[in-house]
């Protein structure tokens, strides 16, 4: 192998794209004071209605320690609440509160803006292909 160039390496390019997406997320979501992992948890609860902490972690690709911290912060903010599972009293389910449901709907609008701004340098066809390829890698 000859001519190794850092700027052509997948990890470097993904990191640069992640930095761009993170900066746009921070700017666009500043009013909500929310992290990407918190947004993911809220959005998934909005989709499914309720989930155990472990289920939510799996659905959002978070390890147990991360989802535990995220759930704790969302509980503290009053965006989610806990209820016993109707199927298994030992299992605690997370659900959005009214405030959490209203907040995630506003966040979703801003989330579209994050995606639009992040993908702005690409043509519509490139955006679709880029997202398809990223999904294939994940």
C-alpha positions in Angstrom: 0.0 0.0 0.0 1.3 3.4 -0.9 0.0 6.9 -0.6 -2.0 6.6 2.6 -3.9 9.8 3.1 -5.8 10.5 6.3 -8.3 12.6 4.4 -9.4 9.5 2.4 -9.9 7.2 5.3 -13.4 6.1 6.3 -13.0 6.8 10.0 -11.6 10.3 9.4 -14.5 11.1 7.0 -17.1 9.7 9.3 -15.7 11.7 12.3 -15.8 14.9 10.2 -19.4 14.2 9.1 -20.3 13.5 12.8 -18.7 16.7 13.9 -20.8 18.6 11.3 -24.0 16.8 12.4 -23.2 17.4 16.1 -22.6 21.1 15.6 -25.8 21.5 13.7 -27.7 19.5 16.3 -26.3 21.6 19.1 -27.3 24.8 17.3 -30.8 23.7 16.2 -31.7 22.0 19.5 -30.2 24.5 21.9 -33.6 25.8 23.1 -34.6 22.3 24.2 -31.3 21.6 26.1 -31.4 18.0 24.9 -28.7 15.5 23.9 -29.0 13.3 20.8 -29.5 10.2 23.0 -32.3 11.9 24.9 -33.9 12.9 21.7 -33.6 9.3 20.4 -35.2 7.9 23.5 -38.1 10.4 23.4 -38.7 9.9 19.7 -38.8 6.1 20.1 -41.2 6.3 23.1 -43.3 8.6 20.9 -43.3 5.8 18.3 -44.0 2.8 20.5 -46.0 4.3 23.4 -44.1 2.5 26.2 -41.1 0.3 26.7 -38.9 -1.1 29.4 -35.6 0.6 29.9 -33.8 -2.4 28.3 -36.1 -2.5 25.3 -35.7 1.3 24.8 -31.9 0.9 24.9 -32.0 -1.9 22.3 -34.4 0.2 20.1 -32.1 3.2 20.2 -28.7 1.4 20.1 -27.7 2.4 23.6 -25.9 0.2 26.1 -27.5 -0.4 29.5 -25.4 2.2 31.3 -26.1 4.9 28.7 -29.9 4.3 28.6 -30.0 4.2 32.4 -28.5 7.7 32.5 -30.7 9.0 29.7 -33.9 7.6 31.4 -32.9 9.1 34.7 -32.4 12.6 33.1 -35.7 12.3 31.2 -37.5 11.3 34.4 -35.9 14.3 36.3 -37.1 16.7 33.5 -40.6 15.4 33.7 -40.7 14.2 30.1 -41.2 10.5 31.0 -42.8 8.6 33.9 -42.5 5.0 35.0 -45.4 2.5 35.4 -45.4 -1.2 36.2 -45.8 -3.5 33.2 -49.4 -4.8 32.9 -47.9 -8.2 31.8 -45.1 -8.5 34.4 -45.3 -6.5 37.6 -41.5 -6.8 38.1 -40.9 -4.8 34.9 -41.0 -1.0 34.9 -42.2 0.7 31.7 -41.2 4.2 30.5 -43.9 6.4 28.9 -44.0 10.0 27.8 -45.7 12.5 30.0 -48.0 15.0 28.4 -45.2 17.5 28.6 -42.8 15.0 27.1 -45.2 14.2 24.2 -45.6 17.9 23.4 -41.9 18.5 23.7 -40.9 15.7 21.4 -43.4 16.8 18.7 -41.6 20.2 18.7 -38.2 18.5 18.7 -39.2 16.4 15.7 -39.8 19.6 13.7 -36.4 20.8 14.7 -35.0 17.3 14.0 -36.0 17.6 10.3 -34.0 20.9 10.2 -31.0 19.1 11.7 -31.1 16.5 8.9 -31.8 19.1 6.2 -28.8 21.2 7.3 -26.5 18.3 7.8 -27.2 16.9 4.3 -27.4 20.3 2.6 -24.1 19.8 0.6 -25.6 16.7 -1.1 -28.1 16.6 -4.0 -31.4 14.9 -3.3 -30.3 11.7 -5.0 -27.0 11.8 -3.1 -28.9 12.3 0.2 -31.0 9.2 -0.5 -28.0 7.1 -1.4 -25.9 8.3 1.5 -28.7 7.4 4.0 -29.2 4.1 2.3 -25.5 3.2 2.6 -25.3 4.4 6.2 -28.3 2.2 7.1 -26.6 -0.7 5.4 -23.4 -0.2 7.5 -25.4 0.0 10.7 
